[in-house]
Amino acid sequence: MNKRGLFARTAAGAFGGMLLIGVAGAAIADEVGNDQVDVNVNIEAVEPVGALTMSVANDSTSLTEVTAADDTEFREFTGTLPTVTVTDDREEVPAGVFWYVNGQSSDFTATGGLTIGAENLGWTPALVTEGDGEVAAGDGTVPELDEPTAPGNNVGLAGAELLALTLDSNEARTVGSWSADADLKLKTAADVEPGSYSATITLTLWEDAY
């Protein structure tokens, strides 16, 4: 017999036997141990394109006295709210949403514990940006010491009062930016304590849905 052929057949038979042993071993393998690997991924939020924002032209304003010389009962001080601008540069705006800007004043205070209530400061809002009715100015309020110009509106800015609003954010967005300001009027008794008074009007932009 050819020794080379015999050797090849013997090797093949031995290799086959090893395969059978390996298969049998796999069938009866015992678990020796295990471990775990945590897989982590940080998926950042996709930022929306554009935003609805508000800015104010100045962070302060001053009131000056305009009382008539013959008025011995009251004193009046007027000024203008710095221009408030709402900008909407979003590429997409949800349907059925609207935005509005409210303003509310703190009480006026001066050194020595002097106070004039916020109900004595009224405003008359007006739009600076011309449009086609997409945005409207608020109706305004008058100081408590004034006669109301609309039912119950002599409350000043003691509570949140409307500066401007749109009933449809999508319609207002077509213009892009909207600006409004307001005439301010402080009315006090003639015998108000003299002093350097200051107050803060807080302006807030809201967006809501129907």
Biotite code that builds the C-alpha atoms (Angstrom):
import biotite.structure as struc

atoms = struc.array([
    struc.Atom([0.000, 0.000, 0.000], chain_id="A", res_id=1, res_name="MET", atom_name="CA", element="C"),
    struc.Atom([1.090, 3.496, -0.726], chain_id="A", res_id=2, res_name="ASN", atom_name="CA", element="C"),
    struc.Atom([2.387, 4.817, 2.571], chain_id="A", res_id=3, res_name="LYS", atom_name="CA", element="C"),
    struc.Atom([1.541, 8.380, 1.603], chain_id="A", res_id=4, res_name="ARG", atom_name="CA", element="C"),
    struc.Atom([-2.141, 7.463, 0.946], chain_id="A", res_id=5, res_name="GLY", atom_name="CA", element="C"),
    struc.Atom([-2.351, 5.481, 4.155], chain_id="A", res_id=6, res_name="LEU", atom_name="CA", element="C"),
    struc.Atom([-1.005, 8.417, 6.126], chain_id="A", res_id=7, res_name="PHE", atom_name="CA", element="C"),
    struc.Atom([-3.555, 10.784, 4.558], chain_id="A", res_id=8, res_name="ALA", atom_name="CA", element="C"),
    struc.Atom([-6.476, 8.495, 5.335], chain_id="A", res_id=9, res_name="ARG", atom_name="CA", element="C"),
    struc.Atom([-5.264, 8.001, 8.888], chain_id="A", res_id=10, res_name="THR", atom_name="CA", element="C"),
    struc.Atom([-4.938, 11.746, 9.409], chain_id="A", res_id=11, res_name="ALA", atom_name="CA", element="C"),
    struc.Atom([-8.399, 12.380, 7.988], chain_id="A", res_id=12, res_name="ALA", atom_name="CA", element="C"),
    struc.Atom([-9.883, 9.743, 10.251], chain_id="A", res_id=13, res_name="GLY", atom_name="CA", element="C"),
    struc.Atom([-8.175, 11.223, 13.285], chain_id="A", res_id=14, res_name="ALA", atom_name="CA", element="C"),
    struc.Atom([-9.353, 14.760, 12.379], chain_id="A", res_id=15, res_name="PHE", atom_name="CA", element="C"),
    struc.Atom([-12.920, 13.488, 11.970], chain_id="A", res_id=16, res_name="GLY", atom_name="CA", element="C"),
    struc.Atom([-12.715, 11.870, 15.366], chain_id="A", res_id=17, res_name="GLY", atom_name="CA", element="C"),
    struc.Atom([-11.580, 15.190, 16.868], chain_id="A", res_id=18, res_name="MET", atom_name="CA", element="C"),
    struc.Atom([-14.578, 16.944, 15.284], chain_id="A", res_id=19, res_name="LEU", atom_name="CA", element="C"),
    struc.Atom([-16.929, 14.404, 16.816], chain_id="A", res_id=20, res_name="LEU", atom_name="CA", element="C"),
    struc.Atom([-15.313, 14.869, 20.196], chain_id="A", res_id=21, res_name="ILE", atom_name="CA", element="C"),
    struc.Atom([-15.670, 18.668, 19.840], chain_id="A", res_id=22, res_name="GLY", atom_name="CA", element="C"),
    struc.Atom([-19.375, 18.424, 18.984], chain_id="A", res_id=23, res_name="VAL", atom_name="CA", element="C"),
    struc.Atom([-19.988, 16.165, 21.918], chain_id="A", res_id=24, res_name="ALA", atom_name="CA", element="C"),
    struc.Atom([-18.068, 18.526, 24.166], chain_id="A", res_id=25, res_name="GLY", atom_name="CA", element="C"),
    struc.Atom([-20.209, 21.494, 23.079], chain_id="A", res_id=26, res_name="ALA", atom_name="CA", element="C"),
    struc.Atom([-23.361, 19.616, 23.893], chain_id="A", res_id=27, res_name="ALA", atom_name="CA", element="C"),
    struc.Atom([-22.343, 19.080, 27.503], chain_id="A", res_id=28, res_name="ILE", atom_name="CA", element="C"),
    struc.Atom([-20.399, 22.334, 28.142], chain_id="A", res_id=29, res_name="ALA", atom_name="CA", element="C"),
    struc.Atom([-20.787, 23.906, 31.578], chain_id="A", res_id=30, res_name="ASP", atom_name="CA", element="C"),
    struc.Atom([-21.030, 27.721, 31.990], chain_id="A", res_id=31, res_name="GLU", atom_name="CA", element="C"),
    struc.Atom([-17.898, 28.866, 33.710], chain_id="A", res_id=32, res_name="VAL", atom_name="CA", element="C"),
    struc.Atom([-18.838, 32.537, 34.113], chain_id="A", res_id=33, res_name="GLY", atom_name="CA", element="C"),
    struc.Atom([-20.371, 35.573, 32.411], chain_id="A", res_id=34, res_name="ASN", atom_name="CA", element="C"),
    struc.Atom([-20.224, 39.330, 32.476], chain_id="A", res_id=35, res_name="ASP", atom_name="CA", element="C"),
    struc.Atom([-22.157, 42.275, 31.038], chain_id="A", res_id=36, res_name="GLN", atom_name="CA", element="C"),
    struc.Atom([-21.287, 45.320, 28.985], chain_id="A", res_id=37, res_name="VAL", atom_name="CA", element="C"),
    struc.Atom([-23.430, 48.451, 29.236], chain_id="A", res_id=38, res_name="ASP", atom_name="CA", element="C"),
    struc.Atom([-23.910, 50.316, 25.972], chain_id="A", res_id=39, res_name="VAL", atom_name="CA", element="C"),
    struc.Atom([-24.474, 54.050, 26.382], chain_id="A", res_id=40, res_name="ASN", atom_name="CA", element="C"),
    struc.Atom([-25.349, 56.745, 23.854], chain_id="A", res_id=41, res_name="VAL", atom_name="CA", element="C"),
    struc.Atom([-26.144, 60.392, 24.464], chain_id="A", res_id=42, res_name="ASN", atom_name="CA", element="C"),
    struc.Atom([-28.717, 61.627, 21.916], chain_id="A", res_id=43, res_name="ILE", atom_name="CA", element="C"),
    struc.Atom([-28.993, 65.390, 22.040], chain_id="A", res_id=44, res_name="GLU", atom_name="CA", element="C"),
    struc.Atom([-32.326, 67.118, 21.528], chain_id="A", res_id=45, res_name="ALA", atom_name="CA", element="C"),
    struc.Atom([-32.789, 68.513, 18.071], chain_id="A", res_id=46, res_name="VAL", atom_name="CA", element="C"),
    struc.Atom([-32.994, 72.256, 18.494], chain_id="A", res_id=47, res_name="GLU", atom_name="CA", element="C"),
    struc.Atom([-35.915, 73.910, 16.721], chain_id="A", res_id=48, res_name="PRO", atom_name="CA", element="C"),
    struc.Atom([-35.043, 76.295, 13.923], chain_id="A", res_id=49, res_name="VAL", atom_name="CA", element="C"),
    struc.Atom([-35.762, 79.837, 15.082], chain_id="A", res_id=50, res_name="GLY", atom_name="CA", element="C"),
    struc.Atom([-37.590, 80.973, 18.200], chain_id="A", res_id=51, res_name="ALA", atom_name="CA", element="C"),
    struc.Atom([-40.263, 83.260, 19.609], chain_id="A", res_id=52, res_name="LEU", atom_name="CA", element="C"),
    struc.Atom([-38.456, 85.949, 21.614], chain_id="A", res_id=53, res_name="THR", atom_name="CA", element="C"),
    struc.Atom([-39.025, 89.327, 23.260], chain_id="A", res_id=54, res_name="MET", atom_name="CA", element="C"),
    struc.Atom([-36.687, 92.275, 23.713], chain_id="A", res_id=55, res_name="SER", atom_name="CA", element="C"),
    struc.Atom([-37.054, 95.710, 25.318], chain_id="A", res_id=56, res_name="VAL", atom_name="CA", element="C"),
    struc.Atom([-35.324, 98.788, 23.909], chain_id="A", res_id=57, res_name="ALA", atom_name="CA", element="C"),
    struc.Atom([-34.233, 100.112, 27.320], chain_id="A", res_id=58, res_name="ASN", atom_name="CA", element="C"),
    struc.Atom([-34.252, 98.885, 30.896], chain_id="A", res_id=59, res_name="ASP", atom_name="CA", element="C"),
    struc.Atom([-35.499, 102.161, 32.391], chain_id="A", res_id=60, res_name="SER", atom_name="CA", element="C"),
    struc.Atom([-37.689, 105.182, 31.733], chain_id="A", res_id=61, res_name="THR", atom_name="CA", element="C"),
    struc.Atom([-38.577, 108.353, 33.644], chain_id="A", res_id=62, res_name="SER", atom_name="CA", element="C"),
    struc.Atom([-41.832, 110.136, 34.365], chain_id="A", res_id=63, res_name="LEU", atom_name="CA", element="C"),
    struc.Atom([-42.137, 113.909, 34.445], chain_id="A", res_id=64, res_name="THR", atom_name="CA", element="C"),
    struc.Atom([-44.826, 116.025, 36.053], chain_id="A", res_id=65, res_name="GLU", atom_name="CA", element="C"),
    struc.Atom([-47.564, 117.519, 33.869], chain_id="A", res_id=66, res_name="VAL", atom_name="CA", element="C"),
    struc.Atom([-49.986, 118.743, 36.517], chain_id="A", res_id=67, res_name="THR", atom_name="CA", element="C"),
    struc.Atom([-51.926, 121.861, 35.590], chain_id="A", res_id=68, res_name="ALA", atom_name="CA", element="C"),
    struc.Atom([-50.996, 124.862, 37.700], chain_id="A", res_id=69, res_name="ALA", atom_name="CA", element="C"),
    struc.Atom([-54.535, 125.243, 39.035], chain_id="A", res_id=70, res_name="ASP", atom_name="CA", element="C"),
    struc.Atom([-54.976, 121.585, 40.012], chain_id="A", res_id=71, res_name="ASP", atom_name="CA", element="C"),
    struc.Atom([-54.762, 121.469, 43.783], chain_id="A", res_id=72, res_name="THR", atom_name="CA", element="C"),
    struc.Atom([-56.277, 117.998, 44.194], chain_id="A", res_id=73, res_name="GLU", atom_name="CA", element="C"),
    struc.Atom([-54.002, 115.700, 42.174], chain_id="A", res_id=74, res_name="PHE", atom_name="CA", element="C"),
    struc.Atom([-50.534, 115.485, 40.654], chain_id="A", res_id=75, res_name="ARG", atom_name="CA", element="C"),
    struc.Atom([-49.831, 113.666, 37.370], chain_id="A", res_id=76, res_name="GLU", atom_name="CA", element="C"),
    struc.Atom([-46.583, 112.317, 35.902], chain_id="A", res_id=77, res_name="PHE", atom_name="CA", element="C"),
    struc.Atom([-46.255, 110.878, 32.393], chain_id="A", res_id=78, res_name="THR", atom_name="CA", element="C"),
    struc.Atom([-43.696, 109.007, 30.303], chain_id="A", res_id=79, res_name="GLY", atom_name="CA", element="C"),
    struc.Atom([-43.351, 106.261, 27.736], chain_id="A", res_id=80, res_name="THR", atom_name="CA", element="C"),
    struc.Atom([-42.659, 102.556, 28.093], chain_id="A", res_id=81, res_name="LEU", atom_name="CA", element="C"),
    struc.Atom([-39.526, 101.614, 26.105], chain_id="A", res_id=82, res_name="PRO", atom_name="CA", element="C"),
    struc.Atom([-40.394, 99.821, 22.878], chain_id="A", res_id=83, res_name="THR", atom_name="CA", element="C"),
    struc.Atom([-41.118, 96.120, 23.342], chain_id="A", res_id=84, res_name="VAL", atom_name="CA", element="C"),
    struc.Atom([-40.420, 93.883, 20.323], chain_id="A", res_id=85, res_name="THR", atom_name="CA", element="C"),
    struc.Atom([-41.625, 90.336, 19.785], chain_id="A", res_id=86, res_name="VAL", atom_name="CA", element="C"),
    struc.Atom([-39.767, 88.414, 17.082], chain_id="A", res_id=87, res_name="THR", atom_name="CA", element="C"),
    struc.Atom([-40.830, 85.080, 15.600], chain_id="A", res_id=88, res_name="ASP", atom_name="CA", element="C"),
    struc.Atom([-38.288, 83.574, 13.180], chain_id="A", res_id=89, res_name="ASP", atom_name="CA", element="C"),
    struc.Atom([-39.389, 79.956, 13.556], chain_id="A", res_id=90, res_name="ARG", atom_name="CA", element="C"),
    struc.Atom([-39.575, 77.903, 10.381], chain_id="A", res_id=91, res_name="GLU", atom_name="CA", element="C"),
    struc.Atom([-42.586, 76.017, 11.753], chain_id="A", res_id=92, res_name="GLU", atom_name="CA", element="C"),
    struc.Atom([-45.223, 77.144, 14.226], chain_id="A", res_id=93, res_name="VAL", atom_name="CA", element="C"),
    struc.Atom([-47.769, 74.703, 15.691], chain_id="A", res_id=94, res_name="PRO", atom_name="CA", element="C"),
    struc.Atom([-51.337, 75.247, 14.569], chain_id="A", res_id=95, res_name="ALA", atom_name="CA", element="C"),
    struc.Atom([-53.778, 76.779, 17.033], chain_id="A", res_id=96, res_name="GLY", atom_name="CA", element="C"),
    struc.Atom([-51.285, 78.771, 19.129], chain_id="A", res_id=97, res_name="VAL", atom_name="CA", element="C"),
    struc.Atom([-51.238, 82.460, 20.008], chain_id="A", res_id=98, res_name="PHE", atom_name="CA", element="C"),
    struc.Atom([-48.911, 84.785, 21.904], chain_id="A", res_id=99, res_name="TRP", atom_name="CA", element="C"),
    struc.Atom([-49.414, 87.814, 24.108], chain_id="A", res_id=100, res_name="TYR", atom_name="CA", element="C"),
    struc.Atom([-47.361, 90.215, 26.245], chain_id="A", res_id=101, res_name="VAL", atom_name="CA", element="C"),
    struc.Atom([-48.479, 91.219, 29.742], chain_id="A", res_id=102, res_name="ASN", atom_name="CA", element="C"),
    struc.Atom([-47.120, 93.918, 31.998], chain_id="A", res_id=103, res_name="GLY", atom_name="CA", element="C"),
    struc.Atom([-47.425, 94.397, 35.742], chain_id="A", res_id=104, res_name="GLN", atom_name="CA", element="C"),
    struc.Atom([-45.866, 97.032, 37.971], chain_id="A", res_id=105, res_name="SER", atom_name="CA", element="C"),
    struc.Atom([-44.525, 96.838, 41.478], chain_id="A", res_id=106, res_name="SER", atom_name="CA", element="C"),
    struc.Atom([-45.371, 99.601, 43.936], chain_id="A", res_id=107, res_name="ASP", atom_name="CA", element="C"),
    struc.Atom([-43.287, 102.773, 43.788], chain_id="A", res_id=108, res_name="PHE", atom_name="CA", element="C"),
    struc.Atom([-40.971, 103.080, 46.775], chain_id="A", res_id=109, res_name="THR", atom_name="CA", element="C"),
    struc.Atom([-38.632, 105.757, 48.069], chain_id="A", res_id=110, res_name="ALA", atom_name="CA", element="C"),
    struc.Atom([-36.191, 106.159, 50.926], chain_id="A", res_id=111, res_name="THR", atom_name="CA", element="C"),
    struc.Atom([-37.825, 106.295, 54.315], chain_id="A", res_id=112, res_name="GLY", atom_name="CA", element="C"),
    struc.Atom([-40.468, 103.665, 53.566], chain_id="A", res_id=113, res_name="GLY", atom_name="CA", element="C"),
    struc.Atom([-42.492, 105.902, 51.228], chain_id="A", res_id=114, res_name="LEU", atom_name="CA", element="C"),
    struc.Atom([-44.829, 103.999, 48.898], chain_id="A", res_id=115, res_name="THR", atom_name="CA", element="C"),
    struc.Atom([-47.164, 104.739, 46.000], chain_id="A", res_id=116, res_name="ILE", atom_name="CA", element="C"),
    struc.Atom([-49.291, 101.770, 44.973], chain_id="A", res_id=117, res_name="GLY", atom_name="CA", element="C"),
    struc.Atom([-49.032, 100.264, 41.494], chain_id="A", res_id=118, res_name="ALA", atom_name="CA", element="C"),
    struc.Atom([-52.750, 100.909, 41.042], chain_id="A", res_id=119, res_name="GLU", atom_name="CA", element="C"),
    struc.Atom([-51.818, 104.579, 40.572], chain_id="A", res_id=120, res_name="ASN", atom_name="CA", element="C"),
    struc.Atom([-49.822, 103.852, 37.388], chain_id="A", res_id=121, res_name="LEU", atom_name="CA", element="C"),
    struc.Atom([-51.830, 103.284, 34.212], chain_id="A", res_id=122, res_name="GLY", atom_name="CA", element="C"),
    struc.Atom([-50.820, 102.727, 30.600], chain_id="A", res_id=123, res_name="TRP", atom_name="CA", element="C"),
    struc.Atom([-52.162, 103.117, 27.085], chain_id="A", res_id=124, res_name="THR", atom_name="CA", element="C"),
    struc.Atom([-50.541, 100.555, 24.758], chain_id="A", res_id=125, res_name="PRO", atom_name="CA", element="C"),
    struc.Atom([-50.015, 101.227, 21.048], chain_id="A", res_id=126, res_name="ALA", atom_name="CA", element="C"),
    struc.Atom([-48.520, 99.230, 18.190], chain_id="A", res_id=127, res_name="LEU", atom_name="CA", element="C"),
    struc.Atom([-45.380, 100.623, 16.572], chain_id="A", res_id=128, res_name="VAL", atom_name="CA", element="C"),
    struc.Atom([-45.376, 98.027, 13.783], chain_id="A", res_id=129, res_name="THR", atom_name="CA", element="C"),
    struc.Atom([-47.999, 98.466, 11.102], chain_id="A", res_id=130, res_name="GLU", atom_name="CA", element="C"),
    struc.Atom([-49.858, 95.349, 10.079], chain_id="A", res_id=131, res_name="GLY", atom_name="CA", element="C"),
    struc.Atom([-53.148, 94.054, 8.797], chain_id="A", res_id=132, res_name="ASP", atom_name="CA", element="C"),
    struc.Atom([-54.762, 93.111, 12.085], chain_id="A", res_id=133, res_name="GLY", atom_name="CA", element="C"),
    struc.Atom([-52.472, 90.162, 12.877], chain_id="A", res_id=134, res_name="GLU", atom_name="CA", element="C"),
    struc.Atom([-51.518, 91.764, 16.219], chain_id="A", res_id=135, res_name="VAL", atom_name="CA", element="C"),
    struc.Atom([-53.557, 94.106, 18.427], chain_id="A", res_id=136, res_name="ALA", atom_name="CA", element="C"),
    struc.Atom([-52.603, 96.418, 21.282], chain_id="A", res_id=137, res_name="ALA", atom_name="CA", element="C"),
    struc.Atom([-54.156, 96.000, 24.708], chain_id="A", res_id=138, res_name="GLY", atom_name="CA", element="C"),
    struc.Atom([-57.037, 98.211, 25.796], chain_id="A", res_id=139, res_name="ASP", atom_name="CA", element="C"),
    struc.Atom([-55.030, 99.878, 28.541], chain_id="A", res_id=140, res_name="GLY", atom_name="CA", element="C"),
    struc.Atom([-55.808, 100.915, 32.094], chain_id="A", res_id=141, res_name="THR", atom_name="CA", element="C"),
    struc.Atom([-55.992, 104.238, 33.931], chain_id="A", res_id=142, res_name="VAL", atom_name="CA", element="C"),
    struc.Atom([-54.804, 105.111, 37.435], chain_id="A", res_id=143, res_name="PRO", atom_name="CA", element="C"),
    struc.Atom([-57.128, 104.310, 40.295], chain_id="A", res_id=144, res_name="GLU", atom_name="CA", element="C"),
    struc.Atom([-57.657, 108.032, 40.963], chain_id="A", res_id=145, res_name="LEU", atom_name="CA", element="C"),
    struc.Atom([-58.967, 108.545, 37.398], chain_id="A", res_id=146, res_name="ASP", atom_name="CA", element="C"),
    struc.Atom([-62.498, 107.954, 36.269], chain_id="A", res_id=147, res_name="GLU", atom_name="CA", element="C"),
    struc.Atom([-62.628, 104.619, 34.346], chain_id="A", res_id=148, res_name="PRO", atom_name="CA", element="C"),
    struc.Atom([-62.568, 104.950, 30.563], chain_id="A", res_id=149, res_name="THR", atom_name="CA", element="C"),
    struc.Atom([-64.003, 101.432, 30.245], chain_id="A", res_id=150, res_name="ALA", atom_name="CA", element="C"),
    struc.Atom([-65.878, 99.403, 32.850], chain_id="A", res_id=151, res_name="PRO", atom_name="CA", element="C"),
    struc.Atom([-63.545, 98.658, 35.756], chain_id="A", res_id=152, res_name="GLY", atom_name="CA", element="C"),
    struc.Atom([-60.320, 99.710, 34.039], chain_id="A", res_id=153, res_name="ASN", atom_name="CA", element="C"),
    struc.Atom([-59.156, 102.208, 36.692], chain_id="A", res_id=154, res_name="ASN", atom_name="CA", element="C"),
    struc.Atom([-56.954, 99.582, 38.307], chain_id="A", res_id=155, res_name="VAL", atom_name="CA", element="C"),
    struc.Atom([-53.571, 100.717, 36.997], chain_id="A", res_id=156, res_name="GLY", atom_name="CA", element="C"),
    struc.Atom([-50.894, 98.074, 36.651], chain_id="A", res_id=157, res_name="LEU", atom_name="CA", element="C"),
    struc.Atom([-51.410, 96.410, 40.022], chain_id="A", res_id=158, res_name="ALA", atom_name="CA", element="C"),
    struc.Atom([-52.234, 93.203, 38.151], chain_id="A", res_id=159, res_name="GLY", atom_name="CA", element="C"),
    struc.Atom([-51.104, 91.738, 34.827], chain_id="A", res_id=160, res_name="ALA", atom_name="CA", element="C"),
    struc.Atom([-52.466, 93.852, 31.967], chain_id="A", res_id=161, res_name="GLU", atom_name="CA", element="C"),
    struc.Atom([-52.285, 93.244, 28.220], chain_id="A", res_id=162, res_name="LEU", atom_name="CA", element="C"),
    struc.Atom([-49.742, 95.135, 26.128], chain_id="A", res_id=163, res_name="LEU", atom_name="CA", element="C"),
    struc.Atom([-50.251, 93.307, 22.816], chain_id="A", res_id=164, res_name="ALA", atom_name="CA", element="C"),
    struc.Atom([-51.444, 89.980, 21.465], chain_id="A", res_id=165, res_name="LEU", atom_name="CA", element="C"),
    struc.Atom([-51.995, 87.927, 18.346], chain_id="A", res_id=166, res_name="THR", atom_name="CA", element="C"),
    struc.Atom([-54.804, 85.426, 18.016], chain_id="A", res_id=167, res_name="LEU", atom_name="CA", element="C"),
    struc.Atom([-52.731, 83.329, 15.579], chain_id="A", res_id=168, res_name="ASP", atom_name="CA", element="C"),
    struc.Atom([-48.969, 82.950, 15.926], chain_id="A", res_id=169, res_name="SER", atom_name="CA", element="C"),
    struc.Atom([-48.731, 81.705, 12.328], chain_id="A", res_id=170, res_name="ASN", atom_name="CA", element="C"),
    struc.Atom([-50.312, 84.865, 10.960], chain_id="A", res_id=171, res_name="GLU", atom_name="CA", element="C"),
    struc.Atom([-48.103, 87.127, 13.068], chain_id="A", res_id=172, res_name="ALA", atom_name="CA", element="C"),
    struc.Atom([-44.992, 85.186, 12.012], chain_id="A", res_id=173, res_name="ARG", atom_name="CA", element="C"),
    struc.Atom([-45.433, 86.288, 8.387], chain_id="A", res_id=174, res_name="THR", atom_name="CA", element="C"),
    struc.Atom([-44.404, 89.818, 9.429], chain_id="A", res_id=175, res_name="VAL", atom_name="CA", element="C"),
    struc.Atom([-41.525, 88.557, 11.579], chain_id="A", res_id=176, res_name="GLY", atom_name="CA", element="C"),
    struc.Atom([-41.194, 91.223, 14.280], chain_id="A", res_id=177, res_name="SER", atom_name="CA", element="C"),
    struc.Atom([-43.785, 93.270, 16.117], chain_id="A", res_id=178, res_name="TRP", atom_name="CA", element="C"),
    struc.Atom([-43.134, 96.311, 18.308], chain_id="A", res_id=179, res_name="SER", atom_name="CA", element="C"),
    struc.Atom([-45.355, 98.101, 20.802], chain_id="A", res_id=180, res_name="ALA", atom_name="CA", element="C"),
    struc.Atom([-44.967, 100.747, 23.471], chain_id="A", res_id=181, res_name="ASP", atom_name="CA", element="C"),
    struc.Atom([-47.302, 102.489, 25.910], chain_id="A", res_id=182, res_name="ALA", atom_name="CA", element="C"),
    struc.Atom([-47.945, 105.911, 27.349], chain_id="A", res_id=183, res_name="ASP", atom_name="CA", element="C"),
    struc.Atom([-47.501, 105.787, 31.121], chain_id="A", res_id=184, res_name="LEU", atom_name="CA", element="C"),
    struc.Atom([-49.421, 107.912, 33.596], chain_id="A", res_id=185, res_name="LYS", atom_name="CA", element="C"),
    struc.Atom([-48.915, 108.118, 37.348], chain_id="A", res_id=186, res_name="LEU", atom_name="CA", element="C"),
    struc.Atom([-51.570, 109.980, 39.333], chain_id="A", res_id=187, res_name="LYS", atom_name="CA", element="C"),
    struc.Atom([-51.245, 110.804, 43.013], chain_id="A", res_id=188, res_name="THR", atom_name="CA", element="C"),
    struc.Atom([-52.885, 112.985, 45.605], chain_id="A", res_id=189, res_name="ALA", atom_name="CA", element="C"),
    struc.Atom([-51.621, 116.567, 45.679], chain_id="A", res_id=190, res_name="ALA", atom_name="CA", element="C"),
    struc.Atom([-50.136, 116.031, 49.135], chain_id="A", res_id=191, res_name="ASP", atom_name="CA", element="C"),
    struc.Atom([-48.036, 113.008, 48.108], chain_id="A", res_id=192, res_name="VAL", atom_name="CA", element="C"),
    struc.Atom([-44.824, 112.785, 50.106], chain_id="A", res_id=193, res_name="GLU", atom_name="CA", element="C"),
    struc.Atom([-41.855, 114.121, 48.102], chain_id="A", res_id=194, res_name="PRO", atom_name="CA", element="C"),
    struc.Atom([-39.084, 111.671, 47.284], chain_id="A", res_id=195, res_name="GLY", atom_name="CA", element="C"),
    struc.Atom([-37.211, 109.846, 44.532], chain_id="A", res_id=196, res_name="SER", atom_name="CA", element="C"),
    struc.Atom([-39.568, 106.961, 43.773], chain_id="A", res_id=197, res_name="TYR", atom_name="CA", element="C"),
    struc.Atom([-38.947, 103.924, 41.616], chain_id="A", res_id=198, res_name="SER", atom_name="CA", element="C"),
    struc.Atom([-40.942, 100.910, 40.495], chain_id="A", res_id=199, res_name="ALA", atom_name="CA", element="C"),
    struc.Atom([-40.430, 97.966, 38.151], chain_id="A", res_id=200, res_name="THR", atom_name="CA", element="C"),
    struc.Atom([-42.722, 96.936, 35.312], chain_id="A", res_id=201, res_name="ILE", atom_name="CA", element="C"),
    struc.Atom([-42.331, 93.236, 34.590], chain_id="A", res_id=202, res_name="THR", atom_name="CA", element="C"),
    struc.Atom([-43.079, 92.332, 30.963], chain_id="A", res_id=203, res_name="LEU", atom_name="CA", element="C"),
    struc.Atom([-43.811, 88.710, 30.110], chain_id="A", res_id=204, res_name="THR", atom_name="CA", element="C"),
    struc.Atom([-44.239, 87.025, 26.734], chain_id="A", res_id=205, res_name="LEU", atom_name="CA", element="C"),
    struc.Atom([-46.560, 84.017, 26.723], chain_id="A", res_id=206, res_name="TRP", atom_name="CA", element="C"),
    struc.Atom([-47.549, 81.520, 24.064], chain_id="A", res_id=207, res_name="GLU", atom_name="CA", element="C"),
    struc.Atom([-50.636, 79.396, 24.579], chain_id="A", res_id=208, res_name="ASP", atom_name="CA", element="C"),
    struc.Atom([-52.848, 77.034, 22.597], chain_id="A", res_id=209, res_name="ALA", atom_name="CA", element="C"),
    struc.Atom([-56.580, 76.957, 22.012], chain_id="A", res_id=210, res_name="TYR", atom_name="CA", element="C"),
])
